[in-house]
Amino acid sequence: MRLPLLGLTVAICTIGCGTADDPPPTATTPDAPAEVSGVAGAEAAETPAQKTPKRRPRGRPLPAFSGWGLDGQRVSATDVLGKRLLLYFFNPDVRDAVPVTEAVNAIAPLRGKQNFGILGVATGATHARAEKFAATEGIDFPVIDDSSARLARSFGLREPLALIGADAEGFVTFGLTHLENTDAATLEKTLRANLRLPAAGPSPSRRPEAPDFSAKILDSDDRFELSAQRGNGVILIFFLHTCPHCHYALAALRDILESLPEDSRPTLVGIEVTGRTHAVRSRLKQDGLDFFPVLFDDDGSIQEAYGVFAGVPDIFFIDAEGQITGRLQSWNEETHPALARMRAAKIGGGPVPMLLNTRGYSGNETCGVCHEMEYETWKFTTHASAYDTLVKHGAENNGECVSCHVVGYDQPGGFVDPALTPQLEDVGCESCHGRGGPHLSPDFVQNGDYAPACETCHDPKHSLGFDYATFRPRISHVQNAGLLALPPEEQQRLLAERGRPGGSLLPTTAAFVGSDACRSCHAAEFETWASQPHAHAVASLTAAGKAADEDCLRCHTTGFGKPGGFAAALPAADQADLARVGCESCHGPGGDHVKDGAPKVGTILSLGDKCDSCVILQICGSCHDDVNDPGFEFEVQEKIDRQRHGTKEPGGKPKTAGSPRQPGATPKTAGSPEAARAIAAQG
């Protein structure tokens, strides 16, 4: 369900700001708003999952807005509904607008493939100056002329540069301000993370080398050299001395280190990101946190090397060999203390305590501290990007979809939303092994058979052609272990191949009989199909002069080269019934279905009970791919609605010609009167 954009002011701030007197972050119930992450529902009574998934609390909607683009075209809020949006407010006269624009331009080419939009707002400068800046910097996305700063004020912005992200329904998902002295490469990484875009270049190795650095120690003439710490574990925290979340993290790290034996205790060192030396030590001493060496990153090079931007605390765990084994960003009182203690013990070389969440789900990182190989091989599966797939398609607010793309949906201590429970995104360890794995759920998997766990989501409605024996090797830790030793480029190539469905998704044992054989029983469906472009697919090839191109004929005919299907050696006029994208192109060959006395159920693929985006897209996508129809996957619902022809009347009786279309079959385009009425009707 789409909601209209409402005229409300949006307050944007960076992560980890405030005063040390703010209350600590805590977990909340699923129905209460929260500003920090946490395992929600941990105290709730253990009730079974609801049959109808709940809609989760949402953030603030974008204000309604409109304006004239630099190209003279009118742009309004309704024009950007339906996909994720990055709003880029910039003053062309500000020096820092150049690197920020460079970062935005770097992700702009991904808009079509990743299904998001970018809209610039040139504020506080003349139209001519904004035009010149856009041309000089190579901006190829629409830009609204906001020389009066009216739009910026409606968003509550008081800075010359800001980046605001919104989901497909117009609700704010993130905001970045304080972008002065920004490094373009670092900001690009942050934007990719917030918009859930693929990282630039190959994935890093399992344990990336910690960038070496040297920095002055506060209240000392000495310098800290990271390379001199080889042989000992190091915990490196980037913090702000006035940040309350940083103080909670430091207090937890102090207690963790004190609990470890001295001979297996890592070294804690902090980098204060503002460099205000006169106030740092006194503030830490005032709060009882004056127990570790504080360093300063005078030129920002250390923050750049570690990719630290717009959020503190940011904590790195570096082992005795100088490799980064883990990272914690921000601070969640519910989950991070246990995870930090396990990681600290690990890099210190001592025994690692098993600190699982006994009242909820623990998340993949907790499992990965001990089960390293399994955790790393999991990253190579499509399970590891399951939630990003929802965001990419604008389905992250559809409870039915979310339930199979996260861990513990609608279960006590399970996934609530990305803000509260980011550790439970994606199809994780506990999706297959149970809450807490065999440690807490020893009976979840019986006799090593994971098929029942897989089939809770890979059912006929959502996963056409799923075969446990064929699919399991794709996510097998043992069979994927060899990937860890391959070069990153080779890893990416193999992963791309494994992401493609294997084999035909349609039944192939029967012979094709043509669409005319379907007409007598499915007259209404045939009538609807006959008025659509699919019914004239070869005619379109003839008009384009490609009627003899076999590569084209494979997708423009029925059953090309298969028993009973279209034969390239015969004239198209002699097989007119097959010289089109017919019924069997989507439902499979009908040879068995039309036999006298043959059972009608199970001999043909019914699509009326299937999930459009999960199953029908798999069939359509075999021809409507990135090469032939880029962007189709993001328009599949609208295109299916245009030619949806139903299945049967209530009670199982086949439809007759002239029967009304199924409810919901009339297409509704975003911004149309029909869409507006639908939105109003849905509240």
N, C-alpha and C positions, 0 to 999 in steps of 0.2 A: 504494500500500500504506500502510495506517495503522499506526502503532506506538503501543503503550500509553504513557501517561505514567508515568514512572518516579520513584521517590522519591529524587531526588538534589538536593543543595543547589545553588542557582543563585547564582553570584557576579555582581552587577550593578555596573557602574561607568560613569562618563561617559567620553566620548571625549577623547583627548588629555591624559590624566593620567599621572602618573609622575614620574621624575626625569630630569635631563639626562644622567645616566650610563647610562641604558638604551641597548641597542644600536639602531642604526637599523633601520627597517622594510625588509624585503627581500622579493623574490618567492620563492615556494615552489613545489614540485612539486604537481600536483593532488591527490596522495594525502596530503600533509602538512598538518597544521593550521596556521593562520596567524592573526595578530591584526590585520593591516592589509591594505589593498588592494595588488594588484600583478598584473602580467601573468604568469600561471603558465605553466609549460611552455616558456618562451622558449628554454631551453637544450636542450629535448628534441629527439630526432631527429625528422625530418619523416616521420611514418607516416600512412597513410590513416586517415580517420575510421572508428571502429568501427561495425559494422553494428548492434550492440545498444548504445544509449547507456548510459553508466555512471551509477550513482547517486552523487551528489556527497556529500562529507563534510558532516555535519550539526553543528549547534551542540548546546548542552546541552538535554536535555528538561526540561520543567517538573516540579517535584516533584509526586507524587500528593497530592491534597488533598481535603478535604470539610469541610462546616460547615453551620450553620443560617443561613438568610437572615433578614433583618429581618422578612420576611413570614411566617416560620414554616416555610418550605419547605426541604427538604434539598437542598444543592447539592454536587456532587462533580466531580472532574476529568473523568470520562467524559461528563458532561452537556455539556461544551463542545468535544468533539472534532468535527472536520468542517469548521470554519471558523476564520479568524483570530480571535485573542482579544487584547483589551487588558485587563490586570489592573491595577486602580487601588487601591493601598494608601493609606489616608489616616487620620489621626487627626483627628476632628472638632474637637478642642479646640485645634488648631494654627491660627494666623491664616492662614497661607499655604494652608490647605486650600481656602479660598474661591476664589481665582483659578484654582487648579489644577482644581477641580471645574467652574468656568465653562468652561475650555478643553475638558474632557472632555464636558461637556454640549453644547458647540457641535458636536461631531462625532457625537454620539449619534443624531441623526435620520437619519444616513447608513447605519445598520447594515443595514437590509434591502436597500437598493439596492446597497450595496458588499459585502455578504456578510461581515460580521464581527460579533463580539459584544463586549460590555463587561461585566465583572464587577467590582464594587467589593468591597473588604475593609476594613471599618471596624475599625481596630485601636487598642487602648490606651484606649478610652473605654467608658462604660457603654452598655448596649443602648438605654436611653431617650435618651441624648444622641445616639447615632448615628441613631436614628429621627427625632429633631427636626431634626438637620442635613440628613438626606436630604429631609425634607419642605420645609424652608426653602429649600434650594438647588435644588429641583425635580429631584432625581435620579429618572430613570425606568428605570434598569437595575437588575438584581438586586444586592444588597449582602449579603455574608456578615458576620455578627456575630463579630468576632475580638477581643473585649474583653480576652482574656488575652494577646493578641499571639502566640499559638501558631503560627498560620499564617505571620505575618511572620517569625518566627524560623526556620521551616522553609525559607523562601526566602533566608535569610541576610541579611535586611534589618535595619538598625539605625537607620534614619531614619524620621521620621513620615510622609513622603510618597514614593511611588515609583510609576513606571509601567513595566510590563513587557509587551512584545508577544510573541506566540507565533504560529507558523504553524498551518495546519489540522491538522497531525499532533502538535502540542504541543511543538514545539521553539522555544526562545527566539530571537527575531530582534533584539530591542533592549531596552535598559533605560535609564530616565532617573531619576536621583536628584539630590540637591542642588537641590531645587526651591524653596528659600526665595527670597523677593523675586521671585517669578516674575510675568511679565506674561502675562495670559491669552491675548492675541492672538498673541504670539510663540510661546507653547507650543502653541497650536492649529495654527499653521503647521508646527511641528516634528512634531506628532502626525500631521498629514495627510501629511507627507513620509514618515515611518516606516511608516505603515500604507498608503501608496500610494493615498491618497484624492485626489480632484480638489481643486485649490486653490479657496479661497473667492473668488468674484467673477470678473470677466473676467481673461484672461491679460494680463500686462504687455506693454507695447510692446517692440519688438525690442531697443531699447537704453534701459532705464529711466534716468531722471535720477538721478544720485547724490545722496542727501540731503545738504544742506549742513550743516556743523557748525563750531563753534569750540571749541578745547580748549587747555588749558595745556600747554606744552612742558616736559618734565623738565629740571631744572638751568638754567632760563631764566626771565626775567620776561616773555618774549614768548608769544604765543598763535598757534596754527596755524589759519588760515582756509582752508577748502577752496575757497571761491569765489575766493580770490586766486590760485589755481593755474590758472585758465582759460588756455588756450593751451599748457599743458604736460600730459603724461600723469602720472597718479598711481597708485602701487600702495599700497593701504591694507591692512595686515595687522592683524587682531585676534589677540593672542597672550598667552601666559602665560609669565612669565620662567623658570619651572621646568619647562616642558613640553618634553620632548625632541624631539617632532615639530615644534614651533615653531622650535627651534634648527636642525634640519635644513633647514627651509623658509627661515629667515633666511640661513643659510650659502649656500644655493643662490641666493637672490635677490641676495646680495652679489656672488657670482661672475658672475651674469647681468648685473648693472648694470655691473660693471667691464669686461665684454666688449663693451659697446655704446659707440659714439662719444659723446663728451660732449654734443654738440649734439642727440642723439636719445635721451637717457637719461632715463627717467621719474623722478619723485621718489618715494622710498619713505618712508612714514610708518607708524608702528606705534601701536596703541592697546592698552596693557596692561590686561587686563580686571579685575585685582584691585585696582589702585591702591596697591600697597605700594611707595611711592616709595623707601624706605630701602634696599631690597634689589635693585631692578630693575637700576640702572646697574652696580652692582658685579658682579652675576651676568653681565650681557652682556659687560662688559669682561673678566671672567675667561675667557669662552669665545670671545673675539675677535669679538664681534658688536656692538661699541659703535660703529656707523657710521651710524646713522640717528636722526632725531628721534623720541622716545617721548612719546606723549600719554596722558592719563588721562580716562576717561569717568566722572566723579564721580557722576553721578546715573543712569547706565545708559541715558540717552536716545539715545546714538549707537548702542549695540548694538541697542536696540529699533528704531531707524529702519532699520538694515541687516539686521534679522532674524537677528542672531547669538545663538545659544542652544545651550548644552550641548556645544559642541565647538570646539576650536581646534587648529591655526591655521585662520583663515577669511580668505581673501585676495580682494580686489576689484581689478579692473583698470579704471581710469577714464580715458577718453580726453580729448583736449584740449578737447572741447566739454562736458565734465562728465557724460558718459554712461557707465554701467557696461557694459563690453563682455564681461566674463567674470568667473567666480568659481571659486575652488578651495577646497574644504573638506577638512579634515584634510591629510595629506601622504603621498603615495605616491612613494617614491624611484624607482620604475620608470617612472612616466608623468608625474608633475607637473613635474619640472625642464624637460623639453623643451617641455611645453605652456606653462609660465610664461615661458620664453625667447621663444617665438613671440608670446605675448600682450604681453610687455614691448616687444618690437621694434615690434609693431603700434601700440600707443598712443604710442610714442615717435616715430612717423613715419618710421622707417627701413625698410630692406628686411627682409622676414620670412623667416627661414631655414625650409626645409622639413625638419622633424625627425620623420620617420616611423619607426615601429618596424619595422626590417628583419627581425626574427626572429618577428614576430607581428602582431597587428592593433592599429591605433592608436586607434580609437574616433572617434566623431562630432565631439567637441569639437576634436580636432586638425584634422580636415578643415575644420571651421567657421571656424577662424581666417582662412583665406584665402577659402574658398568661403562667404561670409556669407549671401548670398541663398539658396543651396541649403540651407544648414543651417537657416535660419529657416523656409523653406517645408516642409522635412521635419517640423518640429515640428507642422505642421497636419495630418499624416496619422495614420491609426491605427497605422502602423508605429512611430511614436514612443512609443506606450503598449503595445506588444505584450507586454512582460514583465509590466507591471502587470495585464494581462488574466489572465495565468496565476495571479498571486498572488490576484486577486479570486476566481478559481474554485478555488483550492486545488490547482492543478496545477503549481506551480513546482518540484516534486520529481519530476515525471514526465519522464524523459529524452526520450521521443519528442516530447512537447509542447515542451519547452525548446529542442530543436534548431532549431526554426523561429521562435523568438521572441527569439533573441539572435544575436550575431555570432560566427562561428568556433567553434561548439560542437564539442568533441572534436577540434579542429584545433590544431596547435602554436601557442602564443601566443594561443589563442582564449578564449572565455568559459569560466570555471570555476564561479563562483558570485557572488552580489551583493557579498559581502564582499571577495573577491579581485579581481574584475574588473568593478566597477560601470560602467566606461566602455564595456563591450561588451554591456550590456543592450539589448533592443529590436532591431527589424529596422533596422539602421543603414546608413550609407553603403557600408560594405564588403560588406554582404549583396548589394547590387546591382552594385557596381563592382569587387568583388574586393579582396583584402588590399592596403591601401595605394593602392587605386584604380588608375587608369591609370599612375600614377607607378611602382608596383611590380608591377602585374599588367596590362600593356598588352594582353594577349590574352584577358582574362577575358570581355569583351564583343566579339562579332564583328559588324562592320558596323552598330553601333548597335542591335542586336537584343537586348533584355533579356529576351525571353520565356523562354529556357532557364533564366535565373537565377530568374525568378518561379516557374516550374513545378517547381522542386526542392521547394517547399513547397506551392504552390497546385496540388496534384495531386487526382485524383478522390476519393481517400480523405478528404482534409481540407478541400477547397474546392469544394463543389458549385456548379456554374454559373459557374465562373471563365472569363472571356473576356478575354484579354490586351488586346485593342483597347479594350474597354469599361472595364477596371479601370485601365489605365495612366494616364489623365488624372487619376485621384484622387491619384496620387503624383508627377505631373509637376511639376518645379521651375518650368518656364516657365509652365504653365497655372495654377499656384498663386501665382505672383509677385504677381498683383493683390490677393491677400488681405492682403498686408502693409500696404497703404495704407488698409484699411477700419477703421472703429472696432472696438474689441475685442468689443462686443456682437454686431455683425454677423458678425465672424469666428466667434464661438462658434455662432451660428445656422447658418451655412453648414457648419461642421464637423459639427454634429449631423446635418444632412441627408446629408452625404457618407458618414457612418458606416453608413447603412442600406443593405442589399443592394438592388440595383436589379432590378426585374422579377421574374417568377415563377421560382422555383428548380426547378419541376417541368416536365417536358415538356408542351407545350400543343397540339401539332398533331393528336393523335389524339382520338377521341371517348371519352367515359366510357361504361362498360358496366355498372357496378355490381359489388358484391362477390360476388354469387352466381355470376358468370361465372368467378371465381377458384377456387371451391370444389372443382371436380372434380380439379384438378391440385394444389391446395395445401390439402388437407383438414385437415392438422394445424394449419397456420397459421390457417385459417378458424376452427377450433374454439377456439383460444386467443383470437383476436380477439373472437369472439362472446360470450365470457364477461366482456368488459371494458366499462367505461362508454362507450367510443367507439361501441359497437354500439347504444347506446340514447340517443344524443345528442339527438335531437329529442324523445324522450319526456321528457327532463329539462327541455326548454324548455316543453313542454305543462304540466308540473307547476308551472312557475314563471309560467305565464300569458303566455309570450312566443313562442308557436309561430308567430305571424304577424309577428314582428319580423325584417325582412330583415337588419339588421345582425347579429343573432344567428344567423340561418340560414346566413349565409356561412361560419361556422365550425362549425356543427352538422350540416351536410349534406355530401354528396359532389358536387364539381363544380358548385357553385352558379352558375347563370346561364351555364354553358358548354355546348358541344355534347354532348348526351347526358347532361348533369348535371341536378341538381335544379332544377326550375322553380318559382319562387315563385307563378306563376299557377295551378298545379295543386294539388289537395288532397294533403297529405302521405301520406294513406292509399293514394292511387293510385300512389305512387312510393316504396313502403316500403323498397325496396332502396337507394335513394339518400338516404332520410331518416335518415341516420346518418353518422358519420365512418368511412367505409369504407376498404378497401384502397387505393383510388386516391387518397385524401386524402394519403397518405404516399408512394406509389410512382408517382404520375402516372397519367394516363388509359390504359386498357388496350385501347383499340380496335384498335391495331395488334398488340398482343401476343397477342390471342386469335384472330386471323384464321387460317383454315386455311392451312397451309403457310408461315405467317409465321415468320421467325427469332425465337427466344425471347430470345436475348441481345441487348441493345441496344435493345429495344422497350419496356422497362419499367425503372424505376429500382430496382436492387437496393441494399438498405441494409445487408446483412449484412457487407459489406467496408468500410463507412464508419466514420469516427471519430464516436462518439456525440456528444461535446461540440462538435465542429467542424461536422459536417454535419447530423446528425439534429436538433440543436438549431435549426438554421436553418429547417428545415421546421416543427417544432413551434412555434417562436417566432412564426410568422406569426399564430397564434391565441392561444397561451399567452404573451401579451405583458404588459408592466407594468400595463396597464389592466385586463386580464381575469384575469390569474393572476400577480400580483407574486411574485417570488422563484422562479418556475419554473426559470429558467436555472441556478439553483444546486442544483436537485433533479432535473435532467433524467436523470441516470444512474440514480437510484433509481426514477424513474417509468417509464423505459424498461425496466428490469429486471423490473418488475411485469408487463409485457405482452409481453416479448420472445418471439417465436415462431419464431426460427430461419429458415433458408432451405431448405437441402437436406441430405440424408444424405450421408456421405462417398462420393465418387465421382460426385456430381451427381444422384443419384436423388431425386425429390421426396419429402418426408416424407409419411407416412400418418397418419391419425387415430390417436391414442393413442401416438404416438412420444414418447419421453422428451424433455423440454426440453433445450436446449443447456446444457452445463456453464456454471455461473456465472449462470444465469437466475434462480435463487432469490434474491429480494432480501435484503440484509443491512443491517439498520439499526444505526447506531453505538451501541455499548453493549449490543447484543443478544448472546445466547450464540453465535449463528451468527457474528457479527462477531468475537467473542473467539476462537472456534476458528480462523477464517480468519487472524487476526493471528498466533496461535500457530503455525499451519502455515507461515506465510511467514517466520517467524523474527523 
